[in-house]
Amino acid sequence: MSSESWLPASSRLRSRDFLFGVATASFQIEGSTEVDGRLPSIWDTYCDTPGKVTNGDTGKVACDHYNRWAEDVDLIESLGLDAYRLSLAWPRLITRDGKANPKGFDFYKRLLDALGEKGIKRFVTLYHWDLPQWIEDRGGWVSRETAYRYAEYVDIATRELAGRVEAWATFNEPWCTAWIGYAAGRQAPGHTDPVLAIAAGHHLMLGHGLAVPLIRRNDPGAKVGIVLNLQPATAATDTREDRHAAKLAEVGQNDWFLGALLKGEYDARFFELRGAVPAIVPGDLDTIQQPLDYLGVNYYFRAYVSAAGAHDYKDMPLDGVERTQMGWEVYPEGLTYQLVTIKQDYPNLPPVYITENGMASDDAVIDGEVEDDSRIRFFERHLAAVSDAIDAGVEVSGYFAWSLMDNFEWSYGYEKRFGICHVDYDTQVRTPKKSAYWLRDFVARRS
């Protein structure tokens, strides 16, 4: 299958002004969790807790990116990509007494400099889930103090790395940090109390609001944004109850944060859904509602729901649909719907980057090659969905495939493979998959 067999209709998507990149996250690829002054994170603790991660996998080695970063930069360059989205490891950069760890910063300076020398734009996420364990021990995101510790970290990091970054993101997927980490218990730190999750969500937003002016002051040439995982919801039936349930699902996933960020308010339906209100100090929502240069949108699949009483929803089984190795439905139309809907609901929506989109499949190297045609079809269909959203008036400025390479997939360990490059975890050999070459050829063909 060649990239010549398909090109999206939108002229914007075919322009070289539209960025194409790949994304990773620090804990998922770096390894070297106990070297050069790195402190334990909540994910180190979670991995060491029996039964939490598939096969007892950990991030101690991962893709050994901490030692192989130069090889990985060359890999990105070989694919002709415009940009690379990575995250910083807070536990690698800040000591317990709040000082900068020079060895940690030296690693990122070398990495960012090498990317810049190759003309690869650097999109850097300041927090992708790896909270220092010592801060979790003091309450984690449930504690308001963590928002202030986060702001102190951001201040140091953006001063140290100023001029090396084209775009900063304060957080990756605060919904996952708050809800899956503090209510569902399926990610670190593994709590199961919705009240804790609501407090965590507010303090994540407060941390974002405190961080934005610091970033602008310290690195005025860089864009500033945040990355949300947005999910559209489809009602299982056309009844009023199921339609309301679908809206509640979208409020609980999307508007919880979009409302605070872009309207300076929490949607009242969120509290209808969750039955609790966080402790909001006067002025918090003004702090949170900072002007954004961009919004990062991560999209993987939709929700399919029905009513569960008057004020809740439940996921419903949906048969006869294509699913990924994760069991997630392949539904590219949901991406168009989501982008168009948030533009309608939030007229002040800043330019959007699709900061994660991809699929897991059970890939294997056979005779030196990895055939992953299903991933190519996934990219084709989701890029077409982006094109449709652009044609409908949404300003989308770029697309990042998840992920550059197979990596530690959180509670699923190394069982799920999202990469466009295969990683042999025994030898650390990277093998570009067929999808990597498809993406390379597509990017090269832009006008």
N, C-alpha and C positions, 0 to 999 in steps of 0.2 A: 504494500500500500504506500503510495507516494503522496507527499503534500500537494503535488500538482493535481491530484484527483479532487481536491476540494479547497475552495477559498471562500471566506465569508463575504457577504454582500457589502457590508459597511465599509466605506472608503476609509473611515477613521481607523478601523481595526487593521487595515492593510497599510497604514501609514507608518513610517519609521518613527514618528512622534509617539506612537502607541508603544509602551514598554512591554516587553516580554521578559520574564525572569523565572527563577526557581526559588523555592523557600526551604529553610530548615529551622531548627530550634536547638539551642545550646545543649540542653540535657539529652536530647535525642541523638546527638552525633558526636559530641566532644570526647566523652570518656575522661580519663585522667582526673578522676574526681577527688583524689587525695594528694595532688602534687601542687607545688608552687603556691602554697598558702590557701588553696580553695577550701572553704568551710562546707560542712554538710548542708544539704538542702532537704526540704520536705520530701522530695522524691527519692533521695537516698534512703531516708527513713522508711518511706512507704515500700520501697523495693525490698528492704531488709525485713519487712513484716511478713511472716509466712502466710501464703494464700492470697496475697494481694495482686501479684503479677504472674501472668502465665509462665509456667515452667520455672518460676523463681528467678526470672531474668532481672538483670540490674543494668544501670547505666555506667558501670565502672569502666568499661572499655568502649561500648557502643561502636561507632565507626572510626574510633581513634583519630577523629578530626583534629584534636589538639596537637597531634604530632604530624598529621598528614595534610594539614590545611593547604600547603602549597600545591600539592597534587590535586586537591579539590578545586582550587582556584583555576588551575590549568584546565580541569575538566569543564568548568563553567565556560571558560574562554573558548574551548574547542567546539562548544555547541552554539557559539555565536550569539549568546543571550545578552540582553541589554542590562539586566539588573539582577541582583542577588539580595534576597531578604533573609537576614539572619537575626539571631537574638543574642543578647549579652547575658552571661551568668552572674547574677547579683552575688552569689556566694563566692565567686572567683575574684570579685573586684573590690569588695569592702570588708575590712576586718571587723572584729567584734566591737572595737572601740570607735568605729565609724570612720576610719582612715582608708585612703586608697591603698590597694595592694599593687605595688609596681609591677610584679611579675604577671599578674592577671591582665593589667592594662597593656603591658608590652605585647602579650599574645594578640589582643584585638588590634593594636596599632599595626603590627606586622601584617595581619590579615587584611585590614581595611586599606592599608597602603598598597598592598599587592593588587587588590581589586581595582583601586583607583588608577594604578599604573596601566592596567589593561583596559581602562575605559568602561569598567562595569560599575553601574550606579549602585550605591550602597543604601539599602533600606534596613534600618536597624530597629529592632523591637527591644525595649528596655526591660520588659517583664514577660516571659513566656513560661510562667507557672513554677519556676524553681526558687521559691521563697527560702531564704536562709532558715535553717531549722531553729536557730536560737531566737529568731523573731517569732516563729510559730509557738515556741515554748512560752512566750510572753503574751500569747493571745492570737497571733497571726492576724489575718484580715478581719477577724471578728472585733479586734481592738482598734479603736480610732488612732491610737499611737502609731500603728503600722503605716498609715497614710503619711505621717510625718517622717517616719524612717525611710519610706520610699522616696519622698521628695528630697531628702538629704542624699540618698544614693544617686538619684537622677542629677542633682546639682553637680556632684563630683564627676559622674560618668560623662556628662555632656561637656563639662569644662575640659576634661582630659582628652576627649575624642573630637573636640570641635574642629571643623574643617575637613573631617574625614568621612562625613555622612551626608548623603543627599536628602534623606527623609527619615525622621524619627517616628516611632510609634510608642506611645506610653505603655499600652497593654495589648496582649493577645488574648482574645476571647475571655473577657471577664465573666461571662455567663458560666463558662466551664469552671473557672477558679471558684466562683461563689457557689453555684448550684451543685455541680458534680462533686466538688471537693468538700463542701460543708453540709450539703443536704443529702445527696445520693450516696456518698461514701465510696464512689467508684474511682476516684482519683485522690491524690494527696491533697490535704492531710487525712482524708478518709472519715470525716465526721458525717453524722446522719441526722442533723437537726435543721429543719427549714428556717427556723428563727435565726440561727447562726448564719445561714446562707444570705438572708436578707440584710443582716448587718454587714457581712463581708462585701456584698454587692455595693452598698452605699460607700463603704470605706475605699473600695477600689475606685469608684467614681471620684471620691474626694481626692485620692492620691493623684488621679489623672488631672484634676483641676489645679492642684498645687504644682504639678510638674510642668504644665504647659508654659507658663511664663518664665520658668527657670530655663527651659530649653531655648525659648526664643531669645532670652538674654545671653545665654552662653554660646549659642551657635546660630546667629541670626540668618545665616545663608541657607539653612536647612528647612525643609517642610516639617510640619508637626501634625500628627494625626493619631488615630487609635484604630485598632482592628477588632471587629465584632464578628462572631459567627451568627449569621442570620439564617432563619429557617421559616419558609412559608408553611402554612397549615391548610390542608384540604379537609372540608367536612365530609364525613362518611356518607351522609344523606343530606338532602336539601331541606331538612326540617329546621325550624327556627332554633331549636335547642342545639343541634349539631353545628349550625352556622355560628352561633354564639360561642360554642366550645372551640371552634377553629380560631375565632378572634382572640379568645383567652389564651390559646396556645401561642399565638403570635405576640401578644402582649407580654407573656411570661418570658419568651425567648428574646424578642427584639426590642419592643417599646420600653421595657424595663430600663434599658440603657440609652436608647435613642432619644427618649423623651427628656431625660436628664441632660444629655449632651447638647441637643439641638433646640429644646424648648425651655429648659430650665425647670422642668417639673417631672414628677413621676406620674405615670398614667394611673388614675384611681382604680382602674380595672385590675391592675397588678395586685393591689392590696385586697381586692375582692377575691382574686385567685388564691393568694398565699395566706391571707388572714392575719397578716402581721405588718407592722410599719416600723422601719428603722428609726433610730434616734437621730433626727436631723437637727443640727444646730443652725440657728438663724445665720444666713449668709452662705450656707453650704452649697445650695443650688446655684447661686451666683458664681461661686468659685468653680463649680463643675462646668457651667455653660461657657467655656472658653471658645473663641473662634478657632476653627480647624482648617488646615490647608487641604486635608483630604480625609476620607473615611475608607479604611480597609474593610473589605467584605470577604469573609470566608464562607464558602457554600459547598455543601456536600449532598444533602438530600432534604426532602420535605417531611413534614409530619402528616399523618392521615389519622384523623381523630373523630371521636363522637363525644357527646355529653356524658359526664359522670356526675349527675346531680345538677343543680342549678348554677353552681359556681366553680365547676371544675371540668376537666376533660380527661379522656384516656386514649392512648394509642390503639389503633385498630389493625388487625392483620389485613394485608392486601396481597392477594394471590395473583400469579400470572404476570409478574413484573420482573424485569432484569435487576439483579442485585450484584453488588460487589463482594469481595472476600469478607468484608466487614458485615455483610448482610444488609447494607444500605441500598435502598432503591435508587436506580439511575433515573433521574427526573430533571433533565436540563431545563424544561419549561419553567420549573420553579425558580430558576435563577433570573430569567426575564421578569417573571411576575414579581419577584422580591425587589429587584432594582426599580422597576416602574412604580411599585406601590410605595416604597420609601420616598421616592421623588415626589409623589402626590401628597403623601402625609407630612413630609418635611420639606417645604419649598426652599428652605435655606440649606439644603443638603449640599455639602462641598463636593468637589470632584471625587470620584470613587476609583479605587484600585481593587481588583479582585486579587486579594492577597494570599488566598489558598483555594485551590480547586484540584481535585484529583481522586484517584480510586486505588484501593488495594486489590491486588490479584496474586494468585499463587504462582509466582514466576520462578523459573529455573533456567540455568545456563545449560544449553544443549549445543554441543559442537561450537562452543565459543560465542553463541548468540542467545538472545532472549526474545522470543516472540510474544509480544503483548498487544495484539491487534485490538483487544477489547479496550485497552487504555487509549489507543489512538482514536477509536470511535468515540470514547468518552470526551476527549479533548475537542474533537471536531464538533460534537453536538453542543458542548457547553460554550465553545467559542461562538458558535452560531447563535446561542442564546444571548451572549453578551452583545453580539452584533445587533440583534433585535432590540435590545434595551437601548443601545445607542441611537438606533433609528427612531425610537420612541421618545427621544429627548433627554436621556440620562447621560451625564458626562462621565464616561468611564475612560480612565487614562492609562490603564495597564492591566496585565494579567500575569500572575505568578502561579506556576504549576507546583503542586505539592506531590512529591518532594524531589529535591535533587537526587537523593539516593535513599534506598531502603535504610531504615533506622529503628531505634527503640520506640515502639508505638505504645508508650505509656503502659497502662495495665495489661495490654495485650503482648507486651514484651517484643520479641523479634519474630513472632509468628506471622504478622501482617506486613505485606510489602507494598508501600506506596510509591517507591522511588521510580524515576525514569532511568536510574542507573542501579543495577543489581549490586549488592554487597555480599561477598562471601565472608561471613563473620569469623571464620577460622583463619583465613589468609588476609582479609581486608582488601582483597582485589575488587576494584570497581569495574563493572562491565556495563557500558551503555546499552539500554534496551532498545528495541525497535522504535519505541515511542520517543526516545531521546533523539534519534536521527530524524524522525518525522518532524519533531519540533524544530530541530536545527534547520531542516530544509524549508519549513514554512517561514521561519523568521528571515531566512536569507532571501526569500522571494518577495518580501514587501517592497513597495515602490518608494 
